[in-house]
Structures are given as C-alpha cells and as structure tokens.
Amino acid sequence: MKTIKYILVMIVIVGSGFEVQAQNLTANEIINKVDDNMSSETQVVVSDMVIYGKRNKRTVTSKGYTRGKNDSFTEYLAPAREEGTKMLKLEDRLWIYSPSTDRTIQLSGHMLRQSVMGSDLSYEDMMEDRELTDIYEATIISEETIGDRNTWKLELIAKVDDVSYPKRTIWIDTERFVPLKEELFAKSGQLLKKVVMDDIKQVEGRWYPFKMNYKDVLKDGKGTDFIVKEIQFNVEIPEYIFTKASLKK
Amino acid sequence: MMKLAFQIAYKNLMGAGLRTWLNVAVLSFAFVIIIFFNGLMDGWNRQSRTDSIAWEYGHGHLQNDAYDPYDAFTLQDGHAEIPSKVKNVTPILVQQGNIYPEGRMMSVLLKGIDKEQGTIKIPTEAFTTSTAQFPAIIGNRMAEAAQLKVGDQVLLRWRDKNGTFDASNITIVDIFDTTVASVDSGQIWLPIETLWEMTGLHNHATLAIANSNYEHVPIEGWNFESQAEMLQNLDDIISMKKYSSSILYILLLAIALLAIFDTQVLSIFRRQKEIGTYIALGMTRLQVVRLFTVEGSMYSFLAMIVGCIYGIPLFIFLNAKGIGMPQASQEMGISLADRIYPIFGLQLIVGTILLVTISATIVSYLPARKIAKMNPVLALKGKLQ
C-alpha cells in the first residue's frame, strides 16, 4: 500500500553521503543499508489502515502497487463506502477516483494538506518523495535500546526551506537495518508526530515492519495504525496499472 | 352628519357588548404584534449595523484579489504587501493554524492586527501591556469553545510561508465580548508583527480595514468593498426575516378582519328594519352605507385604544429591558446580541395604524354596499331580500 511504502521511503531513502561515523559505519552507510533491506523495484502490499477516533475505530483495507520511488497505485477494498476508490501517484502528481461520482480529480495546492481518509496522515505527507539526503543534513547522535533491540539514533536537520518538518529523529536497528521509531519536529523544536514500527518479520530474506503507528502527538488518541497483511517484493506489475485509465477500470 | 354617524355607530357597537369586544381584542392583538415584530427587526438591524461597523467593517475593506472571505482555501495565497501609497487603513493578515486545548485539535484563523490600531474595537491595547512572547486576544465564543481564560496558555501549530510546521504556546492576554460572531468564533488575534515573524510574511496583509479618512483610488491587485456594500448583506438578511415573520401577523390580521366582515354581514341582515327606518327618516342610502362602514371601521379605533392600554407599557418595558436571544442563535455568522432592544419608530406606528384602519374600513364597506341596493319598503317590513 502506498501509505506504508511512503512512510518507509520517507524514512530510509538516501542518495549521497553523511559524514558522521557510527562504529564503523557512516550515517550514509547505515541508511543505505536500510534502503537495501527495505526497498525493491516493485512492491504489492495488502494492508489495513486503522483510524482511531474518540469513541470508535475505522478500518480501511487497500491494495497498493509501487514501482520505484515515485509511482504508486492504490485501490481501496473495504469498507463498503470506500470500496472502489483509487489513487494514482505519478512523480509529483496525484489523482483520486471516486466511484460514487465516477470522477477523477487531481489534487493540488491546498487540497494536498487534507487528511487521507480521516487518518493522521495528509496527502502532502504522502507526496514528499525527495531523497532525505537532498533535504536533510544527518548526524548519528547516540546508540539507544528500544525494547530488546539496539539502535542508532540519527538526527536529520533540514538544509532547505520548503520542508514540512525541519527536524527528524530516526532510530535504526543496528542488526536488522530497519527503522523502529521516528519523531518529526516543528521549527520551534516542538515534537509534532511520532511513527513507531512494530512486528518486525523476515520476508524474502529482508526484515520488514508489519505494523506501524503514525500519531499526531499534540492530539489525544491512538493515531493511525498501518498493518501489512500481505507483501510481495519485485513482482511484475503490468504497465497499465500506472496509467490514468486504470483509475476507472 | 358625520358626527351623527359616529354617535350612532358608537352606540351600536357598545350595544353589541361582548361581540364588539371580541373583535376589538383580536384586532388590537394583531395591531400590537405587527408593531412588536417590526420593532424587533428594526432594533436588530440597528444593533447589527452599529456593531458590525464598530467591530468588523470599519469604513470598508480593501481585500487582496486572490482572497475570498467565503473560501478558507484562498488564505494560503491571498495576501501581499499593501502598496505604501495606501493610507488610513489597518492591515490584517489572516492565516490558518490549529490549537490543541486539552488534547483536542481545533482549526483556527490567526488574525494579525496592528497593536496601535483604533479602527475597530478589538482591544489591541492589551498587546502593548503584555510581556508574553506570543500574546493573543480571543472573543467570548472562542474562549468558551476552547475553554480558555485570560492568562491561559495553549499550544498553537501553524505553517510558515514555505509550508514548514512550527508550534509554540500562545498566551491569552484578553477576552473581548462582542455581538459580532465573525470576529470571534474560531479566531485568534495576534499582533501583526508577531504573525509576520511567525510566518515569514513580512509586511503582508490579506485585507486592510479603512478608517473614516480613507479615500479609495483603484489599486492593482486589491479590491475595495465599501461599508455600504458590506452592510447590504445584513440588510438583505433582515428584510428576509421581516417577510418571513410577517406571515404570523398577516394571519392574525386576516382573522380579525374576517371577524369584522362576518359581524357586518350579520348586522346588515338582522338590522334591515333599522336600515329601512333610517331611509324612511330621510337618510340617503349612501349615508346609511357610510354609517355601517363607520361602525365597522370603528373597531380599529377601539382596537387602537385597547392596544395602547396594554401595548404602550409593554413596549416601554421591552425598549428598556430588551429581549433575550437564545445562546445558540448567537453562534451564527451574522451579528446578534444576547439582548435586542426593539425600536418603535413613528413611521412604524403610523404605518401600522393606517394599515389596520384602512383594511378594517374596506372589509366593513364591502358588505355595506348591499344596503345601496335595498328596497326601503321591504327593508322596513324586515323581509329577506
């Protein structure tokens, strides 16, 4: 699913090097290893997005196809009111198809700041696919233990102006090269959002988090859970999936 | 002759006893209700106009072209530097943000305003006496919705001009009480310099409120909406309210007029001998018609007197004490005070008197026309015609 893919991509994608050394690895090497572990040419994921409200929770099931870092297609399967809604992202453009109106709309500008299906994630959060190294300067600041896992704590400080979060902190498992936690900060240093990865399992030789919680920490509540039900790496995806025509199919 | 008609009409009416007083009571009620409703609307109109000018409109708004007050999505781009040649205005920068009172997220409009301004009644002097880093002023409705008091701090999250998130605690330095919900509900007022600093939009404004010395010359990229244009919306709402509430008193008036009409029809039928006698004594048919018409229209005079007896003290009381408005209705976008003081103008009272008297006279005259066609001999005999 696109959303999960996005969060992971957001956390792990890097291009060029960081300078700081951690044990024998630089920040760059650590993140490269995470990237090797988690990303693939293509990915097909069936997942549940659990949105917690004040009194109830909603589960939205979807199937997502991802190609490379920039293209993705998501089809919502449940509940009935969301069924058939499709979302296509090609590079920096995003279209949504709604079966009830039989219309495809392209989201732009202010509309990208809206929440995705009432979750704690915005479309704009999903659209960010610049490489982290292009927008952040990273440093390894410490080693910490999360649960029974040893992690490197990486601090990323924005080096460009047009980013939503000027500072991020990421904890990366030192053995499995999987991010376990991420915190997103405001300009003032105020913590805004927290992502926690859980249920790490090995699939096709790589470690992958099967549960993620994305939470707006300023708000009460349990945030939004992303639970992977099925995942396949490097499968062949027909070309037509990543076209606008597939939205109406 | 007219004097005689009045005397006879008066005696006949008094003689009819309860039937007269029932008609008079209903008519007087219609009379008082008409004046009351219109007075209430006029009072609301005057209060809304005065308050809207004082709190929001000033002498008009100079708005950025890309800004649409009815579309919050235009706030992101609907601002620019106000040209330096524009004088006598108070610039306002409007941006969006979220506050988190007690873990709830609330969307708010952040409005930056000059500390020294005197154009509208927002109590910006509280900014100058505060030492807080982010001093904020809110209205009563906002304070209640977010459960905030003076001195409270609340976490605010906003985005700067690049879309980067920022968050900090703001301090409530004053809470104002206004009837104008559109400067209060869901809004936080900050010093404009602070908002410029927060967003990086230095010297930018979404709109500017003109003061009395402002003289408009067209400026590229900016629209001017005059005070009169802004008040037009308010006038439209109130005149629509007037029409919808008029149904009630039109119904009441119709019942009263129907009662008079019925009474007249019955009188003419039962008093045929009396009509015959009047004609036999030398009155012309027209004079008899006039007599019966005067009798019918006299209901309206009596209704006026009765209406005055209980209406004047009631109106004086309402004018002094006002009428309480339910809390819920004050959340609406239009200005509505918690108490409205009705205005009972001379024009309203004279207009209502004319309306009731003329309509009562017409319904009295319609059945009385039959007299003109009566055969006086048959009438004297009391035979049905």
HADDOCK unambig.tbl for C-alpha pairs under 7 A between the chains (distance, minus, plus):
assign (segid A and resid 110 and name CA) (segid B and resid 73 and name CA) 6.26 0.50 0.50
assign (segid A and resid 161 and name CA) (segid B and resid 162 and name CA) 6.41 0.50 0.50
assign (segid A and resid 162 and name CA) (segid B and resid 162 and name CA) 4.86 0.50 0.50
assign (segid A and resid 162 and name CA) (segid B and resid 163 and name CA) 6.35 0.50 0.50
assign (segid A and resid 162 and name CA) (segid B and resid 164 and name CA) 6.41 0.50 0.50
assign (segid A and resid 163 and name CA) (segid B and resid 163 and name CA) 6.72 0.50 0.50
assign (segid A and resid 163 and name CA) (segid B and resid 164 and name CA) 5.39 0.50 0.50
assign (segid A and resid 164 and name CA) (segid B and resid 163 and name CA) 5.77 0.50 0.50
assign (segid A and resid 164 and name CA) (segid B and resid 164 and name CA) 4.08 0.50 0.50
assign (segid A and resid 164 and name CA) (segid B and resid 165 and name CA) 5.47 0.50 0.50
assign (segid A and resid 165 and name CA) (segid B and resid 164 and name CA) 5.94 0.50 0.50
assign (segid A and resid 165 and name CA) (segid B and resid 165 and name CA) 5.96 0.50 0.50
assign (segid A and resid 166 and name CA) (segid B and resid 164 and name CA) 6.85 0.50 0.50
assign (segid A and resid 186 and name CA) (segid B and resid 165 and name CA) 5.08 0.50 0.50
assign (segid A and resid 186 and name CA) (segid B and resid 166 and name CA) 4.43 0.50 0.50
assign (segid A and resid 186 and name CA) (segid B and resid 167 and name CA) 5.92 0.50 0.50
assign (segid A and resid 187 and name CA) (segid B and resid 165 and name CA) 6.34 0.50 0.50
assign (segid A and resid 187 and name CA) (segid B and resid 166 and name CA) 4.75 0.50 0.50
assign (segid A and resid 188 and name CA) (segid B and resid 166 and name CA) 5.86 0.50 0.50
assign (segid A and resid 188 and name CA) (segid B and resid 167 and name CA) 6.09 0.50 0.50
assign (segid A and resid 188 and name CA) (segid B and resid 168 and name CA) 6.81 0.50 0.50
assign (segid A and resid 190 and name CA) (segid B and resid 167 and name CA) 6.10 0.50 0.50
assign (segid A and resid 218 and name CA) (segid B and resid 100 and name CA) 6.49 0.50 0.50
assign (segid A and resid 218 and name CA) (segid B and resid 103 and name CA) 6.28 0.50 0.50
assign (segid A and resid 219 and name CA) (segid B and resid 100 and name CA) 6.68 0.50 0.50
assign (segid A and resid 219 and name CA) (segid B and resid 103 and name CA) 4.60 0.50 0.50
assign (segid A and resid 219 and name CA) (segid B and resid 104 and name CA) 5.62 0.50 0.50
assign (segid A and resid 219 and name CA) (segid B and resid 105 and name CA) 6.08 0.50 0.50
assign (segid A and resid 220 and name CA) (segid B and resid 103 and name CA) 4.67 0.50 0.50
assign (segid A and resid 220 and name CA) (segid B and resid 104 and name CA) 6.41 0.50 0.50
